[in-house]
Amino acid sequence: MLTATLWFLLEELELRTIFIHTHESGIRLKQIRYGAPPKSIYSDLPKRFCFRPTHNGPSFLLDTKDRHIDSLFDDPETRWHVHTL
């Protein structure tokens, strides 16, 4: 499924930089309280697809006025996975 998604982002949308949130930042971003997805989805898959860890998230999220999302960028512990094609 991730292969098909990456293909679509590259070929159809012509995106060259792709971000995936980490397990922890995803829980905070989506405000999940119960029933979080398996941690391996956000640790094993990014490694297999050559994503690298970063503290810089997608810039379009910085343009939001949502204080909840702003707090993700203010926290130095927030991490993402990035892949540049």
N, C-alpha and C positions, 0 to 999 in steps of 0.2 A: 504494500500500500504506500509506503514512504517513497519507493522508487517511482511509482506513478505520479505521486504528488510533486516530487522534485522535477520530473520530466515536464509536467504541466506548467509549473512555475517558470521553468527555463524556456521551453519551446513556445508555449502559448502566451504567457504573460511577459516573457523576456526579462524576468527578474534575475539579477546576477548575485545579489546578496540575500541570503535566506537565514532567518533566525528561528531557533526553537528555544522555548523557555526550559529551564531546568525543572526538576520535580518541585523544588521549594518555591521558585518564582511562579510556577504555574498554579500552585495552590493559592498563593497570595493574589495573583492576577485574576483568577477565576473565583476567588473568595470561597473556596471549597472548605467546608467544615467537617463533613463526614464522607467516607467512601472515596478517598483519593485513589487515583489510578496507580498501578504498580510502578515502583521506582525504576525498575529496569527499563521501562519504555523511554525514560528521559536520561538514562545513563548509558545503556548498551547500544541503543540504536544510533545516537549521535556519533559515537566512536566508530561504528561500522560504516557510517556514511561520511567519515572524514570531517565532521564538524569539529570546531575547536572552541574551547571555553573562552568567554569574554565577560567583562563587566559592563560593556556598552550594549545597551538594548537597541531595538529598532527606533530610529529617529521619529517616525510618524507618531509613535506613542507619546513623545515629548510635547507634541502640539495639542494634546487634549487638555481640557480644563478639569478633568477628574482628579480630585485630590488623592484618591486611592491609588491611581496609576502613578501619579507624581511621586508618591511615597516609595514606590519600587525603585525609582531612579535616585532617590535621595539616600537609600540604604546601600552602603558600600559592599554588603554581603550578597546583594542580588547578582545572580549570574545568569548568563544565557549561553546558547551554543550558536555559533555563526559558521556559515559556509559561503565562501565567495567563489563563484564560477567564472 
